[in-house]
Amino acid sequence: MAAITIKNMDVTYNKGKSYVIKDMNLEIKDGEFCVFLGPSGCGKSTAMYCIAGLLHPVHGEICFGNEAMNQLDERGKEKKFVPPQERNIAMVFQEYALYPNMTVRKNMSFALETKKAPKEEIEKRVNSMSAMLGLDELLDRKPAQLSGGQRQRVALGRALVRDPQVFLLDEPLGNLDAKLRDQVRYELKKIQTQLGVTTIYVTHDQTEAMTMADHIVLMKDGHIMQGPPNDLYAHPTSLFVASFVGTPQINKLTCKVVEKGGSLAFQCGELLLSVPDDLTALMQQYKGKEVIVGLRPSELTLAPEGQGEIEGTVDSVEPLGDGFIVYLKAAGQMLVAKIAGGSTVIGKTISLNIEKGKFHIFDSQTEERLNP
């Protein structure tokens, strides 16, 4: 297996006039499950294709372990480029791309046969991988006789049976229904952990990213925004990160820091929120200025009527089975809360509290996080 290092990588199009990726630096540890997450067009698939050798960066270097996959001279001309077939990688795409005229066994063994591996080794690897993926009873079927989930498992097995040093997956679960996606996601993470293969997984689905990744690379406009999975949700470094991660999306309130009764408060239109003690010193610097207050729906909790920090009227409710999402009109603001258990009624007045330490404060100009 191999660690992957990307140093100062640039990728351009339109004859170098536009950047898809600008000055990308990244380290992926040996055996790590790394997810490239971000909206469409952010450069995540482009970065993967550069790692695979399907695209050529115009600047920078990609290394597998201590070996450089590409090198450019001082004039930007390529003096070394390891082609994809020599990088010992395996790729799986959203489309299964199975050979329709071959059985499952043949699909899985084909790459090994073309490399002229011994028959005993091929049989051993195929049998081992099919057992791991639950494909033993399907080995003699052809792709047309398989369900979507079975085909995807065959595609995964065909890639992994080659024993690659790097495993690349480009939105591989996109064609599966919700239930099957959960199942294959679980199986994929388990297999990756068992094999210890360095894996890069591209997706725009934050649930896939948060549940599978050891390391998340959140991208926007060709730049890396933030990394560790827990920090993305609990400690977002910017308003973009806070907004992209979390369902329902974080509540964003443009507020003025004011003094009321000797204490600081966030004045959000007609809504007034007390500044917590741990933020008072910081917010003194912003007194009279605007900031953006982020409140995650799951961090708003029900309070006894009339005793909450936020009072409002329920405008709409989305039942979740084990709880509900409530849309609340509060002093001219529309807030979303994700509340466990119970039920509520449209038109009813309810009270909410903000969990201690759960304010996310951002600069109104730069949209960068202010509170530690």
C-alpha positions in Angstrom: 0.0 0.0 0.0 1.1 3.6 -0.3 0.8 7.0 1.3 -0.1 9.8 -1.2 1.4 13.3 -1.2 0.3 16.1 -3.4 2.6 19.2 -3.5 1.6 22.6 -5.0 -0.6 21.0 -7.7 -2.3 23.2 -10.3 -4.7 22.0 -13.0 -5.9 24.4 -15.7 -8.1 24.5 -18.7 -8.8 27.0 -21.5 -5.1 27.0 -22.4 -4.1 27.8 -18.9 -6.4 30.8 -18.4 -8.7 29.2 -15.9 -7.8 27.1 -12.8 -9.7 23.9 -11.9 -7.3 23.3 -9.0 -5.0 25.9 -7.5 -1.9 25.1 -5.3 -3.3 21.9 -3.8 -1.3 20.4 -1.0 -2.4 17.2 0.7 -1.1 14.2 2.6 -3.1 10.9 2.7 -1.7 8.3 5.1 -1.0 4.7 4.1 -4.2 2.7 4.5 -6.3 5.8 5.1 -9.9 6.2 3.8 -9.9 9.7 2.4 -13.1 11.3 1.0 -13.1 14.3 -1.4 -16.3 16.1 -0.7 -17.8 19.2 -2.3 -20.4 20.6 -4.7 -20.3 19.9 -8.4 -17.5 21.6 -10.2 -15.3 22.1 -7.1 -12.4 20.0 -8.5 -12.7 16.8 -6.5 -13.0 14.4 -9.5 -10.2 16.3 -11.3 -7.9 15.8 -8.3 -8.7 12.0 -8.4 -8.0 11.8 -12.1 -4.6 13.5 -11.6 -3.8 10.9 -8.9 -4.8 8.1 -11.3 -2.7 9.6 -14.1 -5.6 10.3 -16.3 -4.9 14.1 -16.2 -1.6 15.9 -16.2 -1.1 18.8 -13.7 0.5 21.9 -15.1 2.4 22.4 -11.9 3.2 20.4 -8.8 4.0 16.8 -7.9 2.2 13.7 -6.9 4.0 10.9 -4.9 3.0 7.4 -4.0 5.2 6.7 -1.0 8.6 8.0 -1.9 8.1 7.6 -5.7 7.1 10.6 -7.7 4.4 9.9 -10.3 5.1 13.1 -12.2 7.8 15.7 -12.3 8.2 19.0 -14.2 11.3 21.0 -14.9 11.8 24.7 -14.1 10.0 25.7 -17.3 6.9 23.6 -16.5 7.7 20.9 -19.0 7.1 17.3 -18.0 10.3 15.3 -17.4 8.6 12.3 -15.7 5.1 10.9 -15.9 4.1 7.4 -14.7 1.1 6.2 -16.9 -2.0 4.9 -15.2 -1.4 1.2 -16.0 2.0 1.4 -14.1 0.7 3.1 -10.9 -1.0 -0.1 -9.5 -4.3 1.6 -8.9 -7.9 0.4 -9.2 -10.8 2.6 -10.1 -14.6 2.1 -9.6 -17.1 4.6 -11.2 -20.8 5.3 -10.8 -21.4 3.3 -13.9 -20.5 -0.4 -13.2 -18.7 -0.9 -16.6 -18.9 -4.7 -16.4 -18.3 -6.8 -19.4 -21.8 -7.9 -20.3 -20.7 -11.1 -22.1 -18.7 -12.4 -19.2 -19.7 -14.1 -16.0 -19.0 -12.6 -12.6 -16.1 -14.9 -12.2 -14.6 -13.9 -15.6 -15.2 -10.2 -14.9 -13.3 -10.5 -11.7 -10.4 -12.6 -13.1 -10.0 -10.8 -16.4 -7.4 -8.2 -15.2 -5.3 -10.9 -13.6 -5.5 -13.1 -16.7 -4.3 -10.2 -18.9 -1.3 -9.9 -16.6 -0.7 -13.7 -17.0 -0.9 -14.4 -13.3 -0.8 -18.1 -12.4 -4.2 -19.9 -12.6 -4.0 -21.0 -9.0 -3.4 -17.5 -7.8 -6.3 -16.1 -9.9 -8.7 -18.7 -8.5 -7.5 -18.1 -4.9 -7.9 -14.3 -5.2 -11.3 -14.5 -6.9 -12.7 -17.0 -4.4 -11.4 -14.9 -1.5 -12.8 -11.7 -2.8 -16.2 -13.2 -3.8 -16.6 -14.7 -0.3 -15.8 -11.3 1.3 -18.4 -9.5 -1.0 -21.0 -12.2 -0.7 -20.8 -13.1 -4.4 -20.2 -16.9 -4.1 -23.6 -17.9 -5.5 -23.4 -15.3 -8.3 -20.1 -16.3 -9.9 -21.6 -18.1 -12.9 -24.2 -15.3 -13.6 -23.8 -12.5 -16.2 -24.3 -8.8 -15.3 -27.8 -8.7 -16.9 -28.9 -11.3 -14.3 -27.8 -9.2 -11.3 -29.4 -6.4 -9.3 -27.8 -2.9 -9.1 -26.2 -3.7 -5.7 -24.8 -7.0 -6.9 -23.3 -5.4 -10.0 -21.7 -2.7 -7.8 -20.2 -5.4 -5.6 -18.8 -7.2 -8.6 -17.3 -3.9 -9.8 -15.7 -3.4 -6.4 -14.4 -7.0 -6.4 -13.0 -6.7 -9.9 -11.0 -3.7 -8.8 -9.8 -5.1 -5.4 -8.9 -8.5 -6.6 -5.9 -7.0 -8.3 -4.4 -6.0 -4.9 -3.9 -2.3 -5.8 -1.8 0.0 -3.7 -4.4 2.8 -4.2 -8.1 2.3 -4.6 -10.1 5.2 -6.3 -13.9 5.5 -6.2 -15.8 8.2 -8.1 -19.3 8.4 -6.7 -19.7 4.6 -6.9 -23.0 4.4 -5.0 -24.9 7.1 -7.0 -27.0 4.5 -8.9 -28.2 2.6 -5.9 -31.4 3.1 -3.9 -31.3 4.5 -0.4 -31.4 1.1 1.4 -28.9 -0.6 -0.8 -26.6 2.5 -0.6 -26.5 2.1 3.2 -25.7 -1.6 2.9 -22.9 -1.2 0.2 -21.5 1.7 2.1 -21.1 -0.4 5.2 -19.6 -3.3 3.3 -17.2 -1.1 1.4 -15.8 0.5 4.6 -15.5 -2.9 6.3 -13.6 -4.3 3.3 -11.3 -1.3 3.1 -10.5 -1.7 6.8 -9.8 -5.4 6.4 -7.5 -4.9 3.4 -5.9 -1.7 4.6 -5.7 -0.3 1.1 -5.2 3.5 0.7 -8.6 4.7 -0.6 -9.8 8.0 -2.2 -13.6 8.3 -2.5 -15.2 11.2 -4.4 -18.8 12.2 -3.4 -21.0 15.3 -2.9 -23.0 13.3 -0.3 -22.0 14.5 3.2 -23.6 11.4 4.8 -21.3 9.1 2.9 -18.4 11.3 3.7 -19.1 11.6 7.5 -19.8 7.9 8.0 -17.0 6.4 6.0 -14.0 8.7 6.1 -10.9 8.7 8.2 -10.0 12.0 6.5 -12.4 14.4 4.7 -11.1 16.9 2.1 -13.8 19.5 1.6 -13.3 21.4 -1.6 -14.6 24.6 -3.1 -13.5 26.2 -6.4 -10.4 24.0 -6.6 -9.3 24.8 -3.0 -9.2 22.6 0.1 -11.5 24.2 2.8 -11.1 21.9 5.8 -10.1 18.3 6.7 -10.9 16.2 9.8 -14.6 14.8 9.8 -15.5 15.9 13.3 -14.3 19.5 12.9 -16.4 20.0 9.7 -19.6 19.7 11.8 -18.6 20.8 15.3 -16.0 23.5 14.4 -16.5 24.7 10.8 -13.7 27.2 9.9 -16.0 29.2 7.5 -19.6 29.8 6.7 -19.3 27.7 3.5 -18.1 24.7 5.6 -20.9 25.2 8.1 -23.5 25.5 5.4 -22.3 22.5 3.3 -22.1 20.0 6.2 -25.2 19.2 8.2 -28.8 18.3 7.4 -31.0 20.3 7.7 -28.6 23.2 6.8 -27.4 25.5 9.6 -29.5 28.5 10.5 -27.7 31.7 9.4 -28.6 34.9 11.1 -27.1 38.3 10.3 -26.9 40.1 13.6 -25.6 43.3 15.2 -23.7 43.0 18.4 -25.5 45.4 20.8 -25.6 46.2 24.6 -28.9 45.6 26.4 -29.3 46.0 30.1 -25.5 46.0 30.7 -25.0 42.8 28.7 -24.1 42.0 25.1 -26.7 40.5 22.8 -27.1 39.6 19.1 -29.8 41.7 17.5 -31.1 39.7 14.6 -33.9 41.9 13.3 -36.6 41.7 16.0 -35.0 38.6 17.5 -32.6 39.2 20.4 -30.2 36.5 21.6 -28.0 36.8 24.7 -24.2 36.6 24.0 -23.0 33.6 26.1 -20.4 34.3 28.8 -17.6 32.5 27.0 -18.1 34.8 23.9 -18.5 38.1 25.8 -14.8 39.1 25.6 -14.6 38.3 21.9 -17.9 40.1 21.0 -16.8 43.2 22.8 -14.5 43.8 19.8 -17.5 43.6 17.5 -19.8 45.9 19.5 -21.9 47.9 17.1 -20.8 45.7 14.2 -22.5 42.9 12.2 -21.6 39.2 12.5 -23.2 36.0 11.2 -24.6 33.7 13.9 -24.9 30.0 12.9 -27.2 27.8 14.9 -27.4 24.1 13.9 -31.0 22.7 13.9 -29.9 19.7 16.1 -28.5 22.1 18.7 -31.8 23.8 19.3 -33.8 22.0 22.1 -37.4 22.3 23.3 -37.9 24.3 26.5 -41.0 24.7 28.7 -43.4 27.2 27.1 -42.4 30.8 27.8 -39.0 29.8 29.3 -36.9 29.4 26.2 -34.4 31.8 24.6 -36.4 31.7 21.3 -40.2 31.9 21.1 -42.0 31.3 17.9 -44.9 29.8 16.0 -44.6 26.5 14.2 -45.0 27.1 10.5 -44.4 23.5 9.2 -43.4 20.1 10.5 -41.5 17.2 8.8 -41.9 13.9 10.8 -38.8 11.7 11.0 -40.2 8.8 12.9 -37.9 9.2 15.9 -38.4 13.0 16.0 -39.3 15.8 13.7 -38.0 18.9 11.8 -39.8 22.0 12.7 -39.9 25.3 10.8 -40.4 28.1 13.3 -41.3 31.8 12.8 -39.6 33.7 15.5 -39.6 37.5 15.7 -39.5 37.8 11.9 -36.9 35.1 11.4 -37.5 31.6 10.0 -35.5 29.0 12.0 -35.2 25.2 11.5 -34.9 22.9 14.5 -34.4 19.1 14.6 -36.0 17.8 17.7 -36.0 14.2 19.0 -39.2 12.5 20.1 -42.7 13.9 20.6 -44.7 15.8 18.1 -45.8 19.3 17.5 -48.7 21.1 15.8 -48.6 23.7 13.1 -49.7 27.1 14.5 -48.6 26.2 18.0 -46.3 28.5 19.9 -43.2 26.7 21.2 -40.0 27.7 23.0 -36.4 26.7 22.1 -33.1 26.9 23.9 -29.6 26.9 22.3 -27.3 24.2 23.7 -24.4 25.6 25.7 -21.3 26.3 23.6 -23.1 25.7 20.3 -22.9 29.2 18.8 -21.0 29.4 15.5 -19.9 33.0 14.9 -18.6 34.2 11.5 -17.2 37.5 10.2 -19.9 39.1 8.0 -17.3 40.2 5.4 -14.8 37.3 5.2 -17.3 34.6 6.4 -14.4 33.1 8.4 -15.1 31.7 11.9 -14.5 34.1 14.8 -15.0 32.0 18.0 -12.4 29.4 19.1 
